[in-house]
Amino acid sequence: DLPTPEELPSARAGEKIGEFRHTITNHHYTIAVHAATVRSVGKGYGWFEAAQLAGIPLSTTARKALQLTETIYREIE
């Protein structure tokens, strides 16, 4: 899954990319997605090409977050 800020203490949050709602049973969440810079990542984390993401098991929230980033990067190109 995507790391949380607590899992990457060296990460520095940047601008807000967007947010989305996610519901699990009767619990409603609003999740904000921010750009970030990070100097290093710990064991268990890695980088993937965008084309590889379809084959990686990710949670629904991770897929929603990545979908937001895809929209932003398409607008930049």
C-alpha positions in Angstrom: 0.0 0.0 0.0 1.1 3.6 -0.1 3.0 4.8 2.9 1.5 7.2 5.5 3.4 10.2 6.7 4.2 8.3 9.9 5.9 5.6 8.0 8.2 8.0 6.1 9.3 10.5 8.7 11.8 12.1 6.3 9.1 13.0 3.9 8.2 16.7 3.5 4.6 17.3 2.3 4.2 19.6 -0.6 1.1 21.0 -2.3 -2.2 19.3 -2.0 -3.0 17.3 -5.2 -6.6 16.6 -4.2 -8.9 14.6 -2.0 -11.4 11.9 -2.3 -14.1 10.2 -0.1 -14.0 6.6 0.9 -16.6 4.7 2.8 -16.3 1.5 4.7 -19.6 0.2 6.1 -20.9 3.2 8.1 -17.6 5.0 8.3 -16.9 7.9 5.9 -13.4 9.2 5.3 -12.1 12.1 3.4 -8.5 11.4 2.3 -6.2 14.2 1.2 -3.3 13.4 -1.3 -0.2 15.6 -1.2 2.9 15.7 -3.3 6.0 15.0 -1.2 9.7 14.8 -1.3 11.6 12.1 0.5 15.4 11.6 1.0 15.2 7.9 1.7 12.8 5.1 2.2 13.0 2.2 4.6 12.9 -1.5 3.9 9.7 -2.7 2.4 9.2 0.3 0.1 10.1 0.7 -3.5 9.5 2.6 -6.7 7.4 1.4 -9.6 6.7 2.6 -13.1 3.1 3.8 -13.7 2.7 0.9 -16.2 3.4 -1.6 -13.5 0.7 -0.5 -11.1 -2.1 -2.4 -12.7 -0.3 -5.7 -11.7 0.4 -4.8 -8.1 -2.2 -5.7 -5.4 -3.2 -2.3 -3.9 -6.1 -1.2 -1.7 -9.0 0.7 -3.1 -7.8 3.8 -1.3 -4.3 3.5 -2.8 -5.8 3.2 -6.3 -8.0 6.2 -5.7 -5.0 8.2 -4.5 -2.9 7.1 -7.5 -5.7 8.0 -9.8 -5.6 11.6 -8.5 -1.9 11.8 -9.2 -2.3 10.5 -12.7 -4.8 13.3 -13.5 -2.4 15.9 -12.2 0.6 14.6 -14.2 -1.5 14.4 -17.4 -2.3 18.0 -17.0 1.4 18.9 -16.6 2.5 17.1 -19.7 
